[in-house]
Amino acid sequence: MTDNELLLAISNMLDPIKEDVQDIKDRAKKIALTQENLILPQLNTIQSCYTSTYDRYKDQVDTYESMKQDISIIKKVVAEHSEKLQKLA
């Protein structure tokens, strides 16, 4: 085989590989566009919802603890008053 024939044979063998590589590049570009246009905006929306929920809960933790203490005190007072009312009745 001459050099030209060898080069032509190699070129013919590379053509399908070039097509496969181009197909892979096209698919990768479609995937990147899908991520950019669909997936990332949805993830950002989900993240903002979780972040705002976290912030609300974080801000209310102190209030919750204070309410627990207040309720405990109210229970004790109600129990004491109930006993006093029972004695009066």
N, CA, C and O atoms as a DFTB+ gen file, in Angstrom:
356 C
 N C O
     1  1       0.834      -1.179       0.000
     2  2       0.000       0.000       0.000
     3  2       0.882       1.247       0.000
     4  3       1.929       1.306       0.644
     5  1       0.421       2.206      -0.730
     6  2       1.166       3.462      -0.765
     7  2       0.780       4.312       0.444
     8  3      -0.181       4.027       1.158
     9  1       1.554       5.347       0.637
    10  2       1.264       6.251       1.753
    11  2      -0.119       6.882       1.609
    12  3      -0.851       7.024       2.589
    13  1      -0.464       7.256       0.391
    14  2      -1.781       7.869       0.168
    15  2      -2.905       6.888       0.469
    16  3      -3.933       7.262       1.034
    17  1      -2.706       5.641       0.090
    18  2      -3.730       4.628       0.360
    19  2      -3.874       4.401       1.868
    20  3      -4.985       4.241       2.375
    21  1      -2.755       4.388       2.570
    22  2      -2.800       4.232       4.024
    23  2      -3.501       5.421       4.688
    24  3      -4.314       5.255       5.598
    25  1      -3.170       6.607       4.215
    26  2      -3.820       7.797       4.769
    27  2      -5.319       7.780       4.498
    28  3      -6.112       8.161       5.359
    29  1      -5.703       7.344       3.318
    30  2      -7.123       7.259       2.974
    31  2      -7.823       6.216       3.845
    32  3      -8.946       6.440       4.297
    33  1      -7.177       5.093       4.081
    34  2      -7.756       4.050       4.925
    35  2      -7.914       4.553       6.366
    36  3      -8.941       4.325       7.006
    37  1      -6.892       5.230       6.857
    38  2      -6.975       5.781       8.217
    39  2      -8.080       6.824       8.293
    40  3      -8.841       6.865       9.260
    41  1      -8.162       7.658       7.279
    42  2      -9.208       8.686       7.249
    43  2     -10.591       8.053       7.254
    44  3     -11.494       8.528       7.941
    45  1     -10.754       6.986       6.490
    46  2     -12.042       6.282       6.457
    47  2     -12.368       5.657       7.808
    48  3     -13.534       5.586       8.198
    49  1     -11.345       5.207       8.520
    50  2     -11.574       4.626       9.839
    51  2     -11.914       5.713      10.865
    52  3     -12.651       5.458      11.818
    53  1     -11.389       6.897      10.678
    54  2     -11.624       7.985      11.622
    55  2     -12.979       8.667      11.423
    56  3     -13.509       9.266      12.359
    57  1     -13.540       8.581      10.223
    58  2     -14.818       9.259       9.957
    59  2     -15.922       8.851      10.930
    60  3     -16.582       9.734      11.479
    61  1     -16.160       7.546      11.175
    62  2     -17.201       7.188      12.145
    63  2     -16.883       7.692      13.558
    64  3     -17.782       8.065      14.311
    65  1     -15.600       7.696      13.900
    66  2     -15.208       8.181      15.223
    67  2     -15.499       9.670      15.332
    68  3     -15.979      10.141      16.364
    69  1     -15.207      10.412      14.266
    70  2     -15.503      11.849      14.263
    71  2     -17.001      12.086      14.422
    72  3     -17.418      12.991      15.145
    73  1     -17.805      11.275      13.748
    74  2     -19.261      11.408      13.867
    75  2     -19.714      11.117      15.299
    76  3     -20.556      11.824      15.851
    77  1     -19.145      10.072      15.887
    78  2     -19.496       9.737      17.271
    79  2     -19.111      10.870      18.223
    80  3     -19.876      11.224      19.120
    81  1     -17.931      11.428      18.022
    82  2     -17.481      12.530      18.872
    83  2     -18.410      13.729      18.709
    84  3     -18.753      14.384      19.693
    85  1     -18.819      14.021      17.481
    86  2     -19.731      15.141      17.254
    87  2     -21.084      14.880      17.919
    88  3     -21.683      15.788      18.495
    89  1     -21.561      13.632      17.835
    90  2     -22.814      13.282      18.512
    91  2     -22.694      13.494      20.024
    92  3     -23.607      14.019      20.660
    93  1     -21.574      13.086      20.579
    94  2     -21.353      13.258      22.017
    95  2     -21.313      14.741      22.375
    96  3     -21.878      15.148      23.390
    97  1     -20.656      15.543      21.555
    98  2     -20.607      16.989      21.801
    99  2     -22.007      17.590      21.747
   100  3     -22.362      18.424      22.580
   101  1     -22.803      17.165      20.764
   102  2     -24.171      17.680      20.640
   103  2     -25.003      17.313      21.868
   104  3     -25.731      18.147      22.404
   105  1     -24.888      16.062      22.305
   106  2     -25.646      15.629      23.486
   107  2     -25.193      16.376      24.736
   108  3     -26.017      16.763      25.565
   109  1     -23.888      16.578      24.870
   110  2     -23.369      17.311      26.028
   111  2     -23.893      18.748      26.027
   112  3     -24.220      19.292      27.081
   113  1     -23.972      19.355      24.855
   114  2     -24.487      20.722      24.762
   115  2     -25.962      20.762      25.142
   116  3     -26.398      21.673      25.847
   117  1     -26.741      19.771      24.674
   118  2     -28.163      19.708      25.034
   119  2     -28.329      19.526      26.544
   120  3     -29.190      20.155      27.160
   121  1     -27.510      18.672      27.128
   122  2     -27.574      18.444      28.574
   123  2     -27.237      19.727      29.327
   124  3     -27.907      20.074      30.300
   125  1     -26.205      20.427      28.879
   126  2     -25.815      21.674      29.539
   127  2     -26.930      22.708      29.445
   128  3     -27.210      23.411      30.416
   129  1     -27.567      22.804      28.280
   130  2     -28.663      23.761      28.115
   131  2     -29.863      23.384      28.978
   132  3     -30.518      24.251      29.557
   133  1     -30.146      22.085      29.061
   134  2     -31.251      21.628      29.907
   135  2     -30.976      21.972      31.367
   136  3     -31.862      22.447      32.077
   137  1     -29.764      21.732      31.802
   138  2     -29.408      22.071      33.182
   139  2     -29.546      23.568      33.427
   140  3     -30.094      23.997      34.442
   141  1     -29.045      24.353      32.486
   142  2     -29.061      25.806      32.664
   143  2     -30.473      26.373      32.633
   144  3     -30.810      27.252      33.427
   145  1     -31.295      25.876      31.725
   146  2     -32.615      26.480      31.510
   147  2     -33.739      25.856      32.324
   148  3     -34.734      26.525      32.602
   149  1     -33.607      24.600      32.712
   150  2     -34.694      23.925      33.422
   151  2     -34.323      23.535      34.849
   152  3     -35.008      23.906      35.802
   153  1     -33.260      22.802      34.983
   154  2     -32.938      22.203      36.275
   155  2     -32.450      23.241      37.281
   156  3     -32.937      23.276      38.412
   157  1     -31.502      24.084      36.892
   158  2     -30.961      25.062      37.840
   159  2     -32.009      26.055      38.334
   160  3     -32.029      26.348      39.529
   161  1     -32.887      26.590      37.471
   162  2     -33.931      27.473      38.009
   163  2     -34.844      26.762      39.010
   164  3     -35.242      27.350      40.016
   165  1     -35.173      25.505      38.735
   166  2     -36.019      24.761      39.669
   167  2     -35.290      24.524      40.990
   168  3     -35.887      24.638      42.061
   169  1     -34.016      24.200      40.913
   170  2     -33.233      24.013      42.144
   171  2     -33.139      25.316      42.934
   172  3     -33.200      25.307      44.163
   173  1     -32.991      26.426      42.230
   174  2     -32.940      27.720      42.920
   175  2     -34.257      28.012      43.619
   176  3     -34.266      28.549      44.727
   177  1     -35.372      27.662      42.981
   178  2     -36.683      27.866      43.598
   179  2     -36.817      27.006      44.851
   180  3     -37.257      27.484      45.896
   181  1     -36.438      25.748      44.740
   182  2     -36.502      24.840      45.892
   183  2     -35.608      25.362      47.017
   184  3     -36.009      25.369      48.181
   185  1     -34.415      25.792      46.671
   186  2     -33.485      26.309      47.680
   187  2     -34.060      27.531      48.377
   188  3     -33.962      27.648      49.598
   189  1     -34.653      28.434      47.626
   190  2     -35.194      29.642      48.256
   191  2     -36.354      29.299      49.187
   192  3     -36.512      29.920      50.238
   193  1     -37.166      28.309      48.801
   194  2     -38.266      27.887      49.685
   195  2     -37.721      27.304      50.986
   196  3     -38.186      27.657      52.070
   197  1     -36.746      26.421      50.881
   198  2     -36.171      25.818      52.079
   199  2     -35.463      26.864      52.933
   200  3     -35.536      26.823      54.161
   201  1     -34.780      27.797      52.283
   202  2     -34.065      28.830      53.025
   203  2     -35.030      29.717      53.790
   204  3     -34.795      30.034      54.956
   205  1     -36.118      30.123      53.139
   206  2     -37.078      30.987      53.834
   207  2     -37.755      30.236      54.981
   208  3     -38.005      30.812      56.040
   209  1     -38.051      28.953      54.773
   210  2     -38.648      28.151      55.842
   211  2     -37.671      28.016      57.006
   212  3     -38.061      28.146      58.166
   213  1     -36.425      27.761      56.702
   214  2     -35.400      27.656      57.747
   215  2     -35.304      28.964      58.529
   216  3     -35.250      28.956      59.759
   217  1     -35.282      30.081      57.814
   218  2     -35.181      31.380      58.488
   219  2     -36.364      31.617      59.419
   220  3     -36.192      32.122      60.528
   221  1     -37.564      31.252      58.971
   222  2     -38.745      31.430      59.830
   223  2     -38.627      30.583      61.086
   224  3     -38.870      31.074      62.188
   225  1     -38.257      29.317      60.933
   226  2     -38.122      28.437      62.097
   227  2     -37.008      28.918      63.019
   228  3     -37.163      28.926      64.240
   229  1     -35.896      29.316      62.435
   230  2     -34.757      29.782      63.229
   231  2     -35.159      30.993      64.067
   232  3     -34.791      31.098      65.237
   233  1     -35.911      31.901      63.463
   234  2     -36.334      33.105      64.177
   235  2     -37.358      32.803      65.266
   236  3     -37.481      33.566      66.224
   237  1     -38.087      31.709      65.134
   238  2     -39.143      31.391      66.097
   239  2     -38.696      30.467      67.220
   240  3     -39.470      30.216      68.143
   241  1     -37.483      29.958      67.171
   242  2     -37.020      29.010      68.188
   243  2     -37.049      29.645      69.573
   244  3     -37.519      29.023      70.525
   245  1     -36.562      30.855      69.695
   246  2     -36.563      31.520      71.010
   247  2     -37.985      31.717      71.509
   248  3     -38.272      31.498      72.686
   249  1     -38.869      32.127      70.621
   250  2     -40.268      32.320      70.990
   251  2     -40.878      30.999      71.439
   252  3     -41.629      30.962      72.413
   253  1     -40.564      29.926      70.744
   254  2     -41.088      28.602      71.078
   255  2     -40.648      28.183      72.479
   256  3     -41.459      27.709      73.275
   257  1     -39.374      28.358      72.775
   258  2     -38.864      27.987      74.101
   259  2     -39.540      28.819      75.190
   260  3     -39.900      28.294      76.243
   261  1     -39.709      30.097      74.936
   262  2     -40.373      30.972      75.900
   263  2     -41.820      30.534      76.111
   264  3     -42.315      30.529      77.238
   265  1     -42.495      30.168      75.023
   266  2     -43.886      29.712      75.125
   267  2     -43.978      28.423      75.933
   268  3     -44.912      28.253      76.717
   269  1     -43.017      27.511      75.753
   270  2     -43.018      26.270      76.535
   271  2     -42.925      26.572      78.023
   272  3     -43.637      25.971      78.828
   273  1     -42.057      27.493      78.388
   274  2     -41.916      27.854      79.799
   275  2     -43.196      28.497      80.322
   276  3     -43.652      28.187      81.423
   277  1     -43.771      29.398      79.524
   278  2     -45.015      30.057      79.941
   279  2     -46.138      29.045      80.132
   280  3     -46.895      29.137      81.098
   281  1     -46.252      28.085      79.227
   282  2     -47.306      27.070      79.321
   283  2     -47.103      26.217      80.567
   284  3     -48.066      25.869      81.250
   285  1     -45.863      25.884      80.859
   286  2     -45.571      25.097      82.060
   287  2     -46.010      25.851      83.315
   288  3     -46.604      25.269      84.222
   289  1     -45.717      27.137      83.357
   290  2     -46.132      27.959      84.507
   291  2     -47.649      28.029      84.586
   292  3     -48.223      27.891      85.667
   293  1     -48.301      28.241      83.450
   294  2     -49.771      28.325      83.425
   295  2     -50.388      27.023      83.923
   296  3     -51.370      27.054      84.664
   297  1     -49.830      25.880      83.530
   298  2     -50.346      24.585      83.990
   299  2     -50.272      24.487      85.512
   300  3     -51.218      24.045      86.163
   301  1     -49.138      24.903      86.067
   302  2     -48.977      24.842      87.524
   303  2     -49.985      25.753      88.218
   304  3     -50.596      25.366      89.214
   305  1     -50.156      26.962      87.688
   306  2     -51.096      27.908      88.297
   307  2     -52.517      27.377      88.211
   308  3     -53.273      27.463      89.178
   309  1     -52.886      26.826      87.055
   310  2     -54.237      26.276      86.891
   311  2     -54.452      25.117      87.860
   312  3     -55.519      25.001      88.462
   313  1     -53.450      24.264      88.012
   314  2     -53.573      23.141      88.950
   315  2     -53.751      23.658      90.379
   316  3     -54.593      23.154      91.122
   317  1     -52.969      24.652      90.759
   318  2     -53.099      25.223      92.111
   319  2     -54.476      25.854      92.302
   320  3     -55.106      25.662      93.342
   321  1     -54.935      26.592      91.324
   322  2     -56.250      27.228      91.432
   323  2     -57.361      26.184      91.471
   324  3     -58.352      26.350      92.183
   325  1     -57.194      25.108      90.705
   326  2     -58.194      24.036      90.735
   327  2     -58.275      23.425      92.124
   328  3     -59.367      23.164      92.628
   329  1     -57.117      23.194      92.748
   330  2     -57.107      22.651      94.112
   331  2     -57.803      23.608      95.083
   332  3     -58.591      23.177      95.925
   333  1     -57.515      24.892      94.963
   334  2     -58.130      25.881      95.853
   335  2     -59.643      25.926      95.641
   336  3     -60.408      26.023      96.600
   337  1     -60.070      25.853      94.375
   338  2     -61.509      25.861      94.087
   339  2     -62.182      24.597      94.614
   340  3     -63.315      24.655      95.091
   341  1     -61.499      23.461      94.535
   342  2     -62.047      22.207      95.061
   343  2     -62.242      22.312      96.576
   344  3     -63.237      21.828      97.117
   345  1     -61.296      22.939      97.244
   346  2     -61.393      23.092      98.698
   347  2     -62.535      24.026      99.074
   348  3     -63.192      23.829     100.096
   349  1     -62.772      25.045      98.247
   350  2     -63.855      25.988      98.521
   351  2     -65.227      25.376      98.252
   352  3     -66.212      25.773      98.875
   353  1     -65.300      24.433      97.351
   354  2     -66.593      23.861      96.965
   355  2     -67.100      22.824      97.922
   356  3     -68.177      22.266      97.713
